[in-house]
Amino acid sequence: MSPATEDLLAGVRRLCMALPEVTEGLTHGGETWFIRRRSFAKFVDPEKHRLDERHVAFWAAAPGGAA
């Protein structure tokens, strides 16, 4: 993982872990954050992610209709 990607991950982790009841785990090779065993956010690093993703990405849950 590049230093820039490590910095991005550290920032995302800090924000996610500041929320109540959050735990962190790995899914499909990427860091994922959960509240009560339901995922709400995922950090995707293409160097270690097992899906076809070419860019560093942050995936987050949103209500239906959100864009």
N, C-alpha and C positions, 0 to 999 in steps of 0.2 A: 504494500500500500504506500503510495507516495505521501510525502509530508503534507501536501495540500489536502489530500483526501483524508488523512488522519485528523487534520484540523477541522475539516467539515464534520466528520463523524463525532469528534469531541463536542462540537457545538450542538449538534442534533441530540446527542446523548444527554448533555446538560439540560437542554430544554425539556426533553421528554421525561427525564427522571425527576424533574422539579414538580411534576404533577402527582397528585395523591394516588396511592395504590398501584403505581406503575412497577412492572418488572421487565427485565430485558432477557431475551433469548435469541437463538439463531433459528431461522427458517430458510430453507433453500440456500444456505451459505451466507445469509445476510443478517445483520443485526435487526431485530424486530422488538417493538415495545408493545406491551400488553397491559390492559386493565381487566382484572378479574378473568384472566385466561382468554380474553378476546383481543386480537391485535388491532392496533389503531395507527401504527406507523412502522415504516421499514426503510432502512438505509441500504442502497444497492451500490456495491463496488464491483465493476465488471471484472476485476482481476480475480475475485473469489466467488462471485455469484454464479449459480448453476443454471440460470436461465439466459436466453439470448438478449442481453442488455449491453449496449456499447458505451454508455455514459454513466458517470456517477449520478445517482438519482435519489430522491427522497419521495417515498410514496406515503400518502396519508389518507385515512378514512374521511369521507365527507358525506353529508346528507344527500339524498336523491335530488337531482336537478342542479347541484352545485357544479360550477365549471372552473 
